[in-house]
Amino acid sequence: MSKKTTQPKSSESLSTVPVWVLDDDVMMVKAIEKKLSSNGYVSRGFTDTGSFMEAFLDGDQNGLLLLVDYQLGSTTGLSVIRDIQAKGFHPSFLAMTGYGDEKVAVSMMKAGAIDYLVKEKGFVEHIPLAVDAAFKQIELNRKLDKAHAALKRSLEKHKILNKKIQEQNKALANEKARVEKLLQNILPSKVAGELLTVGTAKARYFPCVSVLYADVEDFSAKSVLFSPIDLVEKLDEYFSAFDVIIDRLKLEKIKTIGDCYMCAGGIPESDTLNPARVVLAGLQIQDLIARKVSEANAEGQPFFTMRVGIHTGEVVAGVIGRRKFSYDIWGNAANKAHWMVQSSLENMVNISAESYEYVAQYFECTFRGMVKTKHFQQEGMYFVQQLKPEFAEDEAGLIPNQKFLEATGLD
């Protein structure tokens, strides 16, 4: 049976594309439907797999986006997706779970999930952003598929029309550049190059990676101050500014998850000097937010404040699967970095004891003691105040001097 994809047409308005929700929790389905509806999406909820499969197989699957919970009573969302795929359909879907299990995440991503959402506090509020990001990913994948198809046609034509070799080589080079540009917008250059050259990009182990999370303090309460469009535009404004900071400090953006921004140092090239650069990124992010808050206050406009959390440890990073490429990291370091941001405070940069060991010589820090995390573990944590005077170009301790640049691989 030929593969049937169910991506929305590019001409369709995303708000009219149907979003189906499969979760055995009736209240959760209703909450998600209500949130999607309030953000202009057409949704349909299911609480049992039987009625879901019947509706899916009998209806028009074109353009569907599925939100599928992992645990569905006696079965799993993974089993449902595999059953659909065995019948020749390959719908776009987001995976959901009430657990934060890494193996569950990997299994769903291997099955083709666009992203993996954990039902934490405020989860429903993030759904519209996750759905919007999923449609953007779908559109980008469509463009990549189209570019690869065009490249294949160019190669076939080149073989047949030998007399036009020079013209075809030029067209091929232009087409390849376009594909590379698209890939490099979503993947690190080295990984994009490996995909283009070999066709796959293997996951790799990195012993020293500093992971940074920055999220909006009390996002659920703050988000109601904005219209849905203004909310997305404000997050885009913040995250685009963060991109500039991490590029300047030679770090790698991983992804955004709702109101959370994730980046890391030490990938995709091993680099043991990264912890200090990541911590400086955290300070500069908070300084940028402080300036934007000041501007918003002066104009009488609503604003966000943010928390930053950082941890340094070992991870595995790479691209999983052969469709809908995205570069991601896995391992305890990513989990502990998430604990750090959850235990942070607004306007603060909270780092683990492991990160502190790497950066203590560069930054003035305040020991918070042993702090109980959301997962009931005691972790040593520090608030980072500023660069030490001997490494700072300014009194605020935010601009590094030449000594810092040379010591951290920025020179």
PECORNOR-V408259 format. One line per field, one symbol per residue. ss: DSSP state (@ for helix, = for strand, . for the rest). phi: phi as a letter, one per 40 degrees, with the letter a starting at -180 (. if undefined). psi: psi as a letter, one per 40 degrees, with the letter a starting at -180 (. if undefined). Layout:
ss: ???
phi: ???
psi: ???
//
This chain:
ss: ...==........@@@.=====...@@@@@@@@@@@@@...=====..@@@@@@@@@@......=====.==..==@@@@@@@@@@..==.======....@@@@@@@@@.....===....@@@@@@@@@@@@@@@@@@@@@@@@@@@@@@@@@@@@@@.@@@@@@@@@@@@@@@@@@@@@@@....@@@@@@@@@@.....=============..@@@@@....@@@@@@@@@@@@@@@@@@@@@...======..======........@@@@@@@@@@@@@@@@@@@@@@@@@@......==============.......====.@@@@@@@@@@@......====@@@@@@@...==========.....==========.@@@=.......=.@@@@@@....
phi: .ccbcbccccccccccccbbbbaccdccccccdcccccbgccbabbbaccccccccccccccgcbbbbcccbgcbbcccccccccccgbbccabcbacbbccccccccccchccabbcccdgdcccddccccccccccccccccccccccccccccccccbccbdccccccccccccccccccccbbddccccccccbgabccbcbcbbbbbbbbccfddcccccbcdccccccccccccccdccccccfbbccabbgcbbbaabgbcbdacccdcccccdccccccccdcccccccccgbcabbbbbbbabacabbibbgbbfdacabbhcccccccccccccbcgbbbbccccddcbdcbbcbbccgcbccccgbcbcbbcccaccdcbbcbccgbbcccccdccbgcc
psi: hihhifiiideihdeehhhhhhhehddddddddddddeeeihihiieidddddddddeaheheihhhhidhgbeaiddddddddddeeigihihiiieifhdddddddddeehdihhhgahedddeddddddddddddddddddddddddddddddddddgdefdddddddddddddddddddedeiiddddddddddeihiiihhdghhhhhhihhfdddddeeiidddddddddddddddddddddefihhdiigbehhhiiieiehhheedddddddddddddddddddddddddefiiiiiiihihihaiihiahhieifhihiiiidddddddddddeiiieihhiiddddddededihihheahhhidefihhhiihhdiiideeieidefdhiaddddddefe.
//
